[in-house]
Amino acid sequence: MTLAEAITMELDNTKLDATDTTHKNRARQYLNIVAVKVANLQEWWWSKKTTTFKTTLQLTVTSASGAFTVGETITGGTSGTTAVLDSHDATNGYLYVYSESAAFTATETITGGTSSKTCTFRSSTETRLYSPISAQVSAWYSFYDRTNGDRIDIIDPDAGDLYDGEQDETGDLAGVVIEGLDDTTGYPVIQLYPAPSTTNETVQVRYRQDIAAWSSSNDATELSVLGIPRLLEHGIVEGATALHRSEKGDVEGAAEARNALSTAVELLQEQNVLMQGNQRYMPRNGHDEYAINIGTSLATQG
């Protein structure tokens, strides 16, 4: 089901014109509100995500002729130093690179091998702040240094300040602080402690996704792509219907729709248990076989 189809179904339920833009906008808002609420009810299997990012060197540059291409090799005109571009922050004048062959030379011209864009190099520093996820996050589970096979602890800001109050330490990754939201993008920002002294190291992140706000540009998108499992599709339509009917003063109709949403959530909870892997539960009576999983060992008793 696409978001547009869900909007139409919700408006049909509330007997409103499904072609009216005002009604469609309100239905979309209600669908999103219900989706966000259900997504945060518990630890759903479908809300867990994994991604990776690379440690980088932050180059401060000026006079960029345009946007550099992610993944291209950049070269210093004087030093001959090369590096791979991870991202280009044109607003603040930063190139984030990894696998640099040597140090760049101040005031030299840097050229992109694919884009042919140029800029002037000013300085470099280890990258401390990262935005590894271009979306909202409702929970962080773990960080893991896949390159070196080490866990990275999530620490609170006070611990980060105690560890490196001047923020000038560099070395192997040990901790990460969740800093908040970026003022420009609105995406979450993390800070690594100490600042990684080596680039091109892969960090794995496990987290729980949040449901983003939906707009008309999302209408043709499948709900599954927007983070909604198939079993919940009808449920969020009913939940949105309940909100819309309440707005229109239909108390009985709203209650009926809320009951339908509750049924969908119950089914989703049952599915959630089945999706959690090899689990065994205590028997309903004392005669059935039971099993206890301890690590990778299995103890059974008849």
C-alpha positions as CSV (number, residue, x, y, z in Angstrom):
1,M,0.0,0.0,0.0
2,T,1.3,3.5,-0.9
3,L,0.8,6.5,1.3
4,A,-1.6,7.9,-1.3
5,E,-3.7,4.7,-1.1
6,A,-3.7,4.9,2.7
7,I,-4.9,8.6,2.5
8,T,-7.7,7.7,0.2
9,M,-8.8,4.8,2.4
10,E,-8.8,7.0,5.5
11,L,-10.8,9.7,3.8
12,D,-13.3,7.1,2.5
13,N,-13.7,5.8,6.0
14,T,-14.5,9.4,7.2
15,K,-16.7,10.1,4.2
16,L,-14.6,13.1,3.1
17,D,-13.6,14.1,-0.4
18,A,-10.4,12.1,-1.2
19,T,-9.5,14.7,-3.9
20,D,-9.6,17.7,-1.6
21,T,-6.0,18.9,-0.8
22,T,-6.9,20.1,2.7
23,H,-8.5,16.8,3.6
24,K,-5.6,14.9,2.1
25,N,-3.1,16.9,4.1
26,R,-4.9,16.3,7.4
27,A,-5.2,12.6,6.7
28,R,-1.5,12.4,5.9
29,Q,-0.8,14.2,9.3
30,Y,-3.0,11.8,11.2
31,L,-1.5,8.7,9.5
32,N,2.0,10.0,10.5
33,I,1.0,10.7,14.1
34,V,-0.4,7.2,14.6
35,A,2.7,5.6,12.9
36,V,5.0,7.5,15.2
37,K,3.0,6.6,18.3
38,V,2.9,2.9,17.5
39,A,6.6,2.8,16.5
40,N,7.5,4.0,20.0
41,L,5.2,1.6,21.9
42,Q,7.9,-1.0,22.3
43,E,11.0,-2.5,20.7
44,W,9.7,-3.6,17.4
45,W,11.8,-5.9,15.2
46,W,11.0,-3.7,12.1
47,S,12.3,-0.5,13.7
48,K,15.8,-1.8,14.3
49,K,18.4,-0.7,11.7
50,T,22.1,-1.1,11.2
51,T,24.4,1.2,9.2
52,T,28.2,2.0,9.0
53,F,30.3,5.1,8.5
54,K,34.0,5.8,7.9
55,T,36.3,7.8,10.1
56,T,37.6,10.9,8.1
57,L,39.9,13.8,8.1
58,Q,38.2,17.3,8.0
59,L,39.8,19.6,5.4
60,T,38.9,23.3,5.7
61,V,38.8,24.8,2.1
62,T,37.9,28.0,0.4
63,S,37.0,29.2,-3.1
64,A,35.3,25.9,-4.2
65,S,34.3,26.1,-7.8
66,G,31.3,23.7,-7.2
67,A,30.2,20.5,-5.4
68,F,32.8,17.7,-5.4
69,T,31.6,14.2,-6.1
70,V,31.3,11.7,-3.2
71,G,33.8,8.8,-3.7
72,E,36.1,10.7,-6.1
73,T,39.8,11.0,-5.6
74,I,41.0,14.5,-4.9
75,T,44.6,15.6,-5.5
76,G,46.8,18.4,-4.1
77,G,48.3,20.5,-6.9
78,T,51.6,21.2,-5.0
79,S,52.0,18.2,-2.7
80,G,50.6,15.5,-5.0
81,T,48.7,14.2,-1.9
82,T,45.6,12.1,-2.7
83,A,42.5,11.2,-0.7
84,V,39.0,9.8,-1.2
85,L,36.1,12.2,-0.7
86,D,33.5,11.0,1.8
87,S,31.4,14.2,1.7
88,H,31.5,17.9,0.9
89,D,30.0,20.4,3.3
90,A,29.8,23.4,0.9
91,T,27.9,25.6,3.5
92,N,30.8,25.5,6.0
93,G,33.6,24.9,3.6
94,Y,34.7,21.4,4.6
95,L,35.8,18.4,2.6
96,Y,35.7,15.1,4.6
97,V,38.2,12.6,3.2
98,Y,39.8,9.3,4.1
99,S,42.8,7.2,2.9
100,E,44.9,10.3,2.5
101,S,48.4,9.5,1.1
102,A,50.2,12.3,3.0
103,A,49.6,15.8,4.4
104,F,48.2,18.5,2.1
105,T,50.1,21.8,1.8
106,A,48.6,25.1,2.9
107,T,47.1,27.2,0.1
108,E,47.6,24.5,-2.5
109,T,44.8,23.9,-5.0
110,I,42.8,20.7,-4.6
111,T,41.2,19.2,-7.7
112,G,38.5,16.5,-8.0
113,G,39.4,13.6,-10.2
114,T,35.9,13.0,-11.4
115,S,34.2,16.3,-11.0
116,S,37.2,18.5,-11.9
117,K,36.0,20.9,-9.2
118,T,38.7,22.9,-7.5
119,C,39.2,24.6,-4.1
120,T,42.0,26.0,-2.0
121,F,43.3,24.0,1.0
122,R,43.7,25.9,4.3
123,S,44.0,23.4,7.1
124,S,43.1,19.9,8.4
125,T,42.0,18.3,11.6
126,E,40.7,14.9,12.8
127,T,36.9,14.6,12.5
128,R,35.2,14.5,15.9
129,L,31.6,15.1,15.0
130,Y,29.6,12.7,12.7
131,S,26.1,12.5,11.4
132,P,26.0,8.8,10.4
133,I,22.2,8.6,9.9
134,S,20.4,11.0,7.6
135,A,17.1,10.6,9.5
136,Q,15.7,10.8,13.0
137,V,16.7,8.2,15.6
138,S,14.6,7.2,18.6
139,A,17.2,5.0,20.3
140,W,20.8,4.1,20.0
141,Y,21.8,0.5,20.7
142,S,25.5,0.1,20.0
143,F,28.6,1.3,18.2
144,Y,31.3,-1.2,17.0
145,D,34.7,-0.6,15.5
146,R,34.6,-3.2,12.7
147,T,38.1,-2.4,11.4
148,N,39.7,-3.2,14.8
149,G,37.1,-5.5,16.3
150,D,36.4,-3.3,19.3
151,R,33.2,-2.2,21.0
152,I,32.8,1.6,21.4
153,D,31.0,2.5,24.6
154,I,28.2,5.0,24.6
155,I,29.0,7.6,27.3
156,D,27.3,10.6,28.7
157,P,28.5,14.2,28.0
158,D,30.0,14.6,31.5
159,A,32.1,11.5,31.0
160,G,33.2,12.9,27.6
161,D,34.3,16.1,29.2
162,L,36.1,14.3,31.9
163,Y,37.8,12.1,29.4
164,D,38.9,15.0,27.1
165,G,37.6,18.3,28.3
166,E,39.9,20.3,25.9
167,Q,38.8,18.0,23.0
168,D,42.4,17.7,21.7
169,E,43.0,14.0,22.2
170,T,43.4,11.7,19.2
171,G,43.9,8.0,19.0
172,D,41.9,4.7,18.9
173,L,38.2,4.9,19.3
174,A,36.9,4.4,22.9
175,G,33.7,6.2,23.4
176,V,30.9,8.1,21.7
177,V,28.6,10.9,23.0
178,I,25.2,11.6,21.5
179,E,25.4,15.3,21.0
180,G,21.9,16.2,19.8
181,L,20.5,17.4,16.4
182,D,22.4,19.3,13.7
183,D,21.1,22.9,13.4
184,T,21.0,22.7,9.6
185,T,19.9,19.2,8.7
186,G,18.0,18.3,11.9
187,Y,19.8,14.9,11.9
188,P,21.5,13.5,15.0
189,V,25.1,14.3,15.7
190,I,27.6,12.1,17.6
191,Q,31.1,12.9,18.9
192,L,33.8,10.3,19.0
193,Y,36.3,10.1,21.9
194,P,39.1,10.5,21.3
195,A,39.1,11.9,17.8
196,P,40.1,9.0,15.5
197,S,43.7,9.4,14.4
198,T,43.3,7.0,11.5
199,T,40.8,7.5,8.6
200,N,38.9,4.8,6.6
201,E,38.1,2.8,9.8
202,T,34.5,1.4,9.6
203,V,32.2,2.0,12.5
204,Q,29.0,0.0,12.7
205,V,25.9,1.5,14.3
206,R,22.8,-0.3,15.5
207,Y,19.8,2.0,16.3
208,R,16.0,2.3,16.3
209,Q,14.7,4.4,13.5
210,D,12.1,7.1,14.0
211,I,9.3,7.7,11.6
212,A,10.0,10.9,9.6
213,A,7.3,13.5,8.9
214,W,5.5,12.8,5.7
215,S,4.7,15.3,2.9
216,S,2.9,15.1,-0.4
217,S,6.3,14.1,-2.0
218,N,5.9,10.8,-0.2
219,D,2.5,9.9,-1.5
220,A,3.7,7.6,-4.2
221,T,6.0,5.7,-1.7
222,E,5.1,2.3,-0.3
223,L,4.4,2.4,3.4
224,S,7.0,-0.3,3.9
225,V,9.7,2.0,2.5
226,L,8.5,4.7,5.0
227,G,9.1,2.3,7.8
228,I,5.7,0.7,8.3
229,P,5.4,-3.1,8.2
230,R,2.6,-4.7,6.2
231,L,0.7,-5.8,9.3
232,L,0.4,-2.3,10.5
233,E,-0.8,-0.7,7.3
234,H,-4.5,-1.1,8.0
235,G,-3.9,-0.3,11.6
236,I,-2.5,3.2,11.0
237,V,-5.4,3.8,8.6
238,E,-7.9,3.0,11.3
239,G,-5.9,5.0,13.9
240,A,-6.0,8.0,11.5
241,T,-9.7,7.5,10.9
242,A,-10.2,7.6,14.7
243,L,-8.5,10.9,15.0
244,H,-10.4,12.4,12.0
245,R,-13.7,11.1,13.2
246,S,-13.0,12.6,16.6
247,E,-12.2,15.9,15.0
248,K,-15.6,15.8,13.2
249,G,-17.5,14.9,16.4
250,D,-18.2,11.3,15.5
251,V,-17.5,9.7,19.0
252,E,-18.9,6.3,18.3
253,G,-17.1,6.0,14.9
254,A,-13.8,7.1,16.5
255,A,-14.2,4.4,19.2
256,E,-14.8,1.7,16.5
257,A,-11.7,2.8,14.6
258,R,-9.6,2.8,17.8
259,N,-10.7,-0.8,18.5
260,A,-9.5,-1.8,15.0
261,L,-6.2,-0.1,15.6
262,S,-5.8,-2.0,19.0
263,T,-6.5,-5.3,17.2
264,A,-3.8,-4.5,14.6
265,V,-1.3,-3.7,17.4
266,E,-2.1,-6.9,19.2
267,L,-1.4,-8.9,16.0
268,L,1.8,-6.9,15.6
269,Q,2.9,-7.8,19.1
270,E,2.4,-11.5,18.5
271,Q,4.4,-11.2,15.3
272,N,7.1,-9.3,17.1
273,V,7.6,-12.3,19.5
274,L,7.9,-14.7,16.5
275,M,10.5,-12.5,14.8
276,Q,13.0,-12.5,17.8
277,G,14.8,-15.7,16.8
278,N,15.3,-18.9,18.7
279,Q,13.2,-18.5,21.8
280,R,11.6,-21.1,24.0
281,Y,9.1,-20.5,26.8
282,M,8.1,-22.2,30.0
283,P,5.5,-25.0,29.4
284,R,1.8,-24.5,30.2
285,N,1.9,-27.5,32.5
286,G,4.6,-29.4,34.3
287,H,4.8,-32.4,31.9
288,D,6.0,-30.7,28.7
289,E,9.6,-30.6,27.7
290,Y,11.3,-27.3,28.3
291,A,14.6,-25.8,27.2
292,I,16.9,-23.1,28.4
293,N,19.3,-21.3,26.1
294,I,22.5,-20.1,27.7
295,G,24.8,-18.5,25.2
296,T,25.3,-21.0,22.4
297,S,24.7,-24.0,24.7
298,L,21.3,-25.7,24.9
299,A,20.2,-27.5,28.1
300,T,17.0,-29.6,27.8
301,Q,15.0,-31.7,30.2
302,G,12.1,-34.1,29.6
